[in-house]
Amino acid sequence: MGSNSFVYPVLGFGSIIVFLYISFGDLLSVNYKSDPKLSFVERNGTNFVVDGKVFYVNGWNSYWFMDRAVVDYSRPRIREMLQAGAKMGLTVCRTWAFNDGDYNALQISPGQFDERVFKALDYVIAEARQVGIRLLFSLVNNLQAYGGKTQYVKWAWDEGVGLSASNDSFFFDPSIRLYFKNYVKTILTRKNTITGVVYRDDPTIFGWELINEPRCITDASGDTLQDWIEEMSSFIKSIDRKHMLTIGLEGFYGPNSPKKDTVNPEFWAADLGADFIRNSAPSTIDFASVHIYPDHWFKKKSLEGKLMFVAKWMRSHIEDGDQVLKKPVMFTEFGLSDLNKGFDPVQRDRFYKTVFDVIYESAKKKGAGGGSFAWQFFVEGMEEYNDDFGIVPWKRASTYEIITQHTCRLAKAHGTIASQKDNLKHLCSQR
């Protein structure tokens, strides 16, 4: 759970917060009568484009959408968060399109789905379309939360077909590969019960992410993970060529990369079975993905040291996108923990600004830095889903200002998308 133990100055600031919240609340009562027209996001070299215009993403993570949409009492939280994101001018939300064998599981067992949960995912897509927010869907977790690759290995083991009890057998066991392919095909060919649109035909979906933070530590060479990426990305493209595809990498350089000693946070990062350049290179991967967690990666660096690393880390990957991969690079998670000793919210503001400044620096040049996604945003009443990185962005005036200022800078750099134009005019009129 995130800590909010800091004390606000009493005079003046409290009234600003109340004003922001009241202002923010007006969007929550809007009754959308018709869905806006959305076009597919496409790629042109190192840029995303929509309707012929360059498109840079100011996005966020709310992984909990499908899980909370299952239950009647919490379903309105999804609409609140999406409408709140739209009011900030945010354009894409990254969220889970998986829950394997866990509470409120979408996939109960291999190939067996809970229609009640699938309808919750339908609802998330329908609500996102109403407010013009696109969704980046992750398809499985490397971690154990919401099942992950651990659950797939357990299923194979329980059915007597598993080759190994190692979690990494998710990547090489033929039975598990088949489980995952069947899951992916079911997702891509699902017909939304609310909109009537098949997922693979829906432009509300920005794209697909193969797996959240893949690591295969039993094969540090990277060959096992690379083979899985190539097979699964080709399989997805055989079903859906309309949507873009990424991997979900943390961005570490592998053992054969010249950058492993100069850019990786520490020596261990090259030994996780992943390699940013090699993994992102196949033609079936449309854009590269990177995460930014300096306080997970460094225990002794000062805030200044962490921020210097963040800027270097981001510029290195954007350079890779521009010069080597010739693809956009998205920083699909970034966060700063409030559990750090001496944490002050000003530190998180500075971290956010550092990330946004590097993205804007690339956007001004039409570079490969395609956008960023804060981890994570939530609304009041969702505290059980918070961690030490989560925020309600409009509760702190300076954080809200940094986020919306970034929206407006990106919009002014390359024009606006038609579905956002009116909102952006209002949001950015005084900036």
N, C-alpha and C positions, 0 to 999 in steps of 0.2 A: 504494500500500500504506500502511496506517495505521502510525504509529510508536508503539511502546510503550517508549520509552527512559527513562521515569521510573523511579525506584527506590523500591520499597516499603520502609517501615520493616520491619526484620527481625523484631523481637520482636512476637509476638501477631498481627500482621496476616496473616502467611502462613498461620497455622493457621485463621484465619477464612475465608480464601479456600478452603482445602482443605475445610473443613466445609461451606461453601456448595455447592461442586462435588459433594461426596459426597451431600449432601442432594438436590441437583438431579438427580443421576444416577439416583435411585430410580425416577423417573417414566419414564426411558428404557427400563426393563426391563419395563414393564407390558405385558401382552398383552391388548389390547382384543378382547373376544369378540363384541361387538355394537355397531353404530353408535348413537350417541345420537340421539334425535329432535330435529331442527332445524326451526324454523319460518322462513318468509321474513321478512327484515327489511323493514319498511314505513315509510312516511313519514306523519306526522300534522302538517301545518303545518311548523313549524321543528324538529320532533323526529323522530328515528328511534324506532320502536317494535317490540318483539318480544312476541308473545302479550299485547298490551295494555299492556306496561310500557315506559317510556321507556328508551332504550338509548343510552348514550354509549360511544364506542370508545376503548380504549387499544390501539393497534395498532402494527404495524411493517412494514418492507419487507424482503423477502428475494427480490429479483428473479430469483435464479438457480435457483429450484425446478425448473422444467421442464427446463432445460438439464442440470442435475445428475441428474435422474431418468431421463435417457436411458441412463446408463451404470451397469452393475451395481455397480461398486465404490463409487460415490458416492451411489447411491440412498438408503442408510440415513441420509444427512445430512438429507434432507428430513424424515423421521420424527423425528430428534433435534431439529431446530429447531422443528417444530410442537409436539412434546411439551414442549419447554422453554418455548415461548410460553404453552402452556396452564398450565404450573405457575406462571408469573408472573401468571396471570389475564388475559392478553391475549386479545383476542376476534376480531380481524381481521388478516389478513396481506395486504399489497398485493404483487402479483407479476406477472411478464410472462406473457401468453398469446399471445406472438408471438415468432417468430424467423424473419426473412424473408431467405432466400437466403444465410444465413451458415452457419458450421459447426454441425452438428446442427440444421439449419433445419427448422422445422415446415412452412412454405410454401416449397417448393423453387423454384417459379416460379408465376406467376399461376394459381390454381386447382389447383395440384398439391401434394399434401401427403405428408409422410413418415409413414406409419402408425406406425412405431416411435416417433417423437417424439410423435405424438398420444396414444399409449398412455402415454407418460411424463406427459403432462398429465392423463390419466385417473387415473393413480396419485397425483398431487399432490392432486387433488380427493378421492379416496377416503381418503387418509391424513388430510387436513384434517377430513373428516367424522367420522372415528373419534375424534378428540380434541375435537370441538366447536369447532374454529376455522373461521371463515368466510374467504372469499377475495375480495379486490377485484382483478379482472383488468383490466390495461391491454392495449389491442388493437393499438397500433402506437406507434412511437417517432418523435418529431420529430428526435431525434438519430440519428447513424449507427450506434450500437451495436445489434447484433442486426438489422441491415438498415435499419429505419426508412424514413422517406419517401424517402430517397435511393435505396433499393433499388427501390421502386415506380417512381420516375422512370426509373431505369436499365432496368427491364423494358420500360417503354413505349417508351423510346428505341431499345432493341435490336430491338424488334418493328416499328419504323418507324411507330408510331402516336402517339408523344409530340409534344405541341405545343411543349414548351420543355425545355431541359436544366436549367432552374432547379429546385432542390429544392422551391420553393414551388408548382410546377405540380401537386404532389400534391393541392393543395386545389382546383384549378380545371380540370384536364385531365379531360374526360369519360371517357376510357379508364381512367385511373387511379382515378377514382371508382368505376367499375364493378369494377375489380380489388378494391378495398377492400370494396365491398358484398358481393362473392362470398365474400371471406375471412370477413367478419363473419357472414354467413348460415351458412357451414360450421361456424364455432365455435358459434354459438347452437343449431344443430340437431344437433350431435354427440351420439351416444349413447355414454355412458361404458361401455367394455368391461369394467370391473370392477364397477361398481354397477348397470349397466343403466339408469341415469337419464339422460335427455336434459339437456344443460347448461341449457337455458332453463327446465327444470322442477326444477332442483336448488337447494334453499335453502342448501346449503353455500356457494354463490356469493353473496356480499354484494351485488355489483353489478358493472357494467361501466364502464370508463373509456375514452373515445374515443381519446385520444392523450396520451402523456407529454410535457408541457411544450410545447404548440403555440405556434409563432411563425410569422408570415408577413410577413417584413420587407420584401418587395417591394410590399406594400399596407398602409402604416401606418394608413390610414383604418379598417382592420378589417373592411371589407365582405366581402373574399374569405373570411377565416376564418369570419366569422359565417354566411355562406351555406353553407359546408361543414358547420358544426356543426348548423345547422337541418336540412339534408338528411339527414345521417348519423344524427342522433338520432331523427328521424322514422322512418327506415328500421329502426333497431334496435327501436323501440317497435312497429312493425308486425309484428315477429316475436316479441318477448318483452316482455310487459307485466308480468311477475311480478317482474323484477329492477329495481333502481334504476340510474340512469345519471348519470354525471358526465362532465366534460370532461377534466380533467387539467391545469388551468391553474396557472401560477405565481402568479397573483393580481394582476398589474400592472393599474393603471387606465389606460384609453386616452386618446387625445388630447382627447376631448370631456368627459372626466370632471372634475368639480370637485376630485376628490381627487388628480389626477395631480401637482399641485405640492406638496401638503401631506402625502401619505402614501407615494407611490412612493419607492423608495430614492434614485433619481437621475433626471435628465431623460431618459436613454435609455430608461427603462422604458415610457414612453408611446408609443414609436415602433416597437414590435415586432409590430404587427398584431393584438394581442390586447387585450381590454378586459373586466375581471372582471365588471362589472355587466351589460353588454350581452350578453356570451357566455353568462352563467349564467341569463339571464332566461327563455328559452323554456320552455314547459310540459313539453316532452319531457326537460328536464334536471331531475333530481330533487334533486340537492344540488350545491353549489358546492365547488370544490377550490382549495387554495392551498398553495404551498411556502414554506419559510423557510430561506434561506441567507445570513445576514448577512455572512459573510466572503467570499462570492462577490460580493456586491453593494457592499461597502465595503472599501476597502483601507487606509484611514487611521483609521477609528474605533477607539476603545478598546473593551475588552470591555464596560465600563459603557455606552458609547454604543450598542453593538450590542444589548445586552439591553433598553435603553430602546426602541430601534426595534422589536425583536421584539414587545414588549408592545403598543406602539401599532399595529403592523401587524396583529396578531391581533384586537385589539379593534375596529379599523376594519372588518375583514371580517365579524366576528360581528355588529356593528351593521348592516351591509348585509344579512346574512341575516335578522336580526330585523325590520328596519324597511322594507327595500326589496324584497328577493327573496322574503321569507317562506318561506325554505328553510333546511335545515341547511347549515352550512359545515364542511368537513373539511380539516384541515391534513395533507395526504396525504404530505408529505415535510418533515422538518426535520433539520438536521444542522449540526455545528460541526467545522471542519477541524482535524486535529492537525498540519497543516503551518504553521499560524500561528507567527510568531516568538514565542518564549517560551511556547509552548503548555504547559499543565498540565491533567491530567484534571479537576481541580477546576473549570476553566472550562466544560468540557462538562457536568458535573453541574449547574452553575448555569444553563446554557442550557436543559437538559432541564427543570429545575424551573420556570423562567420559563414555558416552553410549557405545562407541566402545570397551573401555577397559573391561567393565563388560561382554560384549558379548564374547570377546576373552578369558577372564578368564574362562568362561563356556566352550567355544569351545575346549580349550586345554585339558579339562577333558572329552570331549564328553558329556557335560552336556546338560540340557534342554533349555538353552538359544539359541533358534534357529535362531535368527537374529533380525535386526532392519530396520526401514523404516523412513528416514528423511521426515519431513513435512516442506516444499515441495520444489521440484526443478522445474525450468522452464528455457526457453531459451529466448534470446533477442527477443523482439517483443511481449512477452506474459505478459507484466507488468500489464495489466488490471486484470489478474488472480492472481496477487501476493497479499499477505497479509503481516502482520508484522513478519511472520516466513519464507517466501520464499527466496530462493537464486538462482542465476546462479552460480553453484559451481566452475566453472573454471575461474571466474572473480577474485577470490581471491586465490593467490598461496598457502597460508598456509591451507586454507580450502580444496582445491583440494588435497594437500599432505596428510592431515589427512584421507580423504575419501579413496584415493587409497592405502595408507599404510594399512588401515584396510582390504581392499580387499586382499592384498598380504599376510597379516598375516593369514587370514582365509584359503587362498589357500594353504599356506605352512603347516598349521596345519594338514590338512586332504587331501592333494592332490587336483587335479583340475578336473573339469567336462570336458568331451571330447570336447564339442562344444566351450569351452572357451580357450582351452589349448594354442593356438598360441598367442592370445591376452594377456593372462596372462603372458606368457613368456616375451613378449615385455614390458609389464607394470611393472613387478616385477623384471626385470633383474638387476636393479641397487639398489634394496632394500635388 
